[in-house]
Amino acid sequence: MSSSLTPARISAAFVGALVGAAAGILLVTVAGTFSITVSGVFAGLALGVPALAGAVVGVAMTPGNTRSNSR
């Protein structure tokens, strides 16, 4: 298993982080719509956690990153 950072993995992590950040922005927007007080900590977590998760999923789902048992 290769752990090198290829351009495909870097771009997949970047795209995953963008998608996660977009989901976080929607979460903050919905919270504001329902008149829930959004603090800075909540907004930071709502943007940071999905962005980090998106980056991890982007790297994990990159083609060529499979663990098949070829016999």
C-alpha positions as CSV (number, residue, x, y, z in Angstrom):
1,M,0.0,0.0,0.0
2,S,1.5,3.3,-1.1
3,S,1.1,6.2,1.2
4,S,2.5,8.8,-1.1
5,L,0.6,12.0,-1.8
6,T,-0.2,11.9,-5.5
7,P,-1.9,14.8,-7.3
8,A,-5.1,12.7,-7.5
9,R,-5.2,12.3,-3.7
10,I,-4.5,15.9,-3.1
11,S,-7.2,17.1,-5.5
12,A,-9.7,14.5,-4.0
13,A,-8.9,15.8,-0.5
14,F,-9.4,19.4,-1.7
15,V,-12.7,18.6,-3.4
16,G,-13.9,16.7,-0.4
17,A,-13.0,19.6,1.9
18,L,-14.9,22.0,-0.3
19,V,-18.0,19.7,-0.3
20,G,-17.7,19.4,3.5
21,A,-17.4,23.1,3.9
22,A,-20.5,23.6,1.8
23,A,-22.4,21.2,4.0
24,G,-21.2,23.1,7.0
25,I,-22.3,26.4,5.5
26,L,-25.8,24.9,4.9
27,L,-25.8,23.7,8.5
28,V,-25.1,27.2,9.8
29,T,-27.6,28.7,7.5
30,V,-30.4,26.3,8.6
31,A,-29.5,27.0,12.3
32,G,-29.9,30.7,11.6
33,T,-33.2,30.1,9.8
34,F,-34.6,28.4,12.9
35,S,-33.5,31.4,15.1
36,I,-30.9,29.3,16.9
37,T,-28.1,31.5,18.2
38,V,-25.0,30.6,16.3
39,S,-21.9,31.2,18.2
40,G,-18.4,31.4,16.7
41,V,-17.4,28.0,18.2
42,F,-20.5,26.3,16.7
43,A,-19.9,28.0,13.3
44,G,-16.2,26.9,13.4
45,L,-17.1,23.3,14.2
46,A,-20.0,23.3,11.7
47,L,-17.5,24.3,9.0
48,G,-14.4,22.5,10.1
49,V,-15.7,19.1,11.0
50,P,-17.5,18.4,7.7
51,A,-14.5,19.9,5.8
52,L,-12.1,17.5,7.5
53,A,-14.4,14.6,7.1
54,G,-14.8,15.4,3.4
55,A,-11.1,15.5,2.9
56,V,-10.6,12.1,4.6
57,V,-13.4,10.6,2.5
58,G,-12.0,12.2,-0.6
59,V,-8.6,10.6,0.0
60,A,-10.2,7.2,0.9
61,M,-12.3,7.1,-2.2
62,T,-9.5,8.0,-4.6
63,P,-9.2,5.4,-7.4
64,G,-6.4,3.0,-6.8
65,N,-6.9,3.0,-3.1
66,T,-8.5,-0.4,-2.8
67,R,-7.8,-3.3,-0.5
68,S,-8.9,-6.2,-2.6
69,N,-7.7,-9.7,-1.9
70,S,-6.5,-10.9,-5.3
71,R,-5.6,-14.6,-5.2
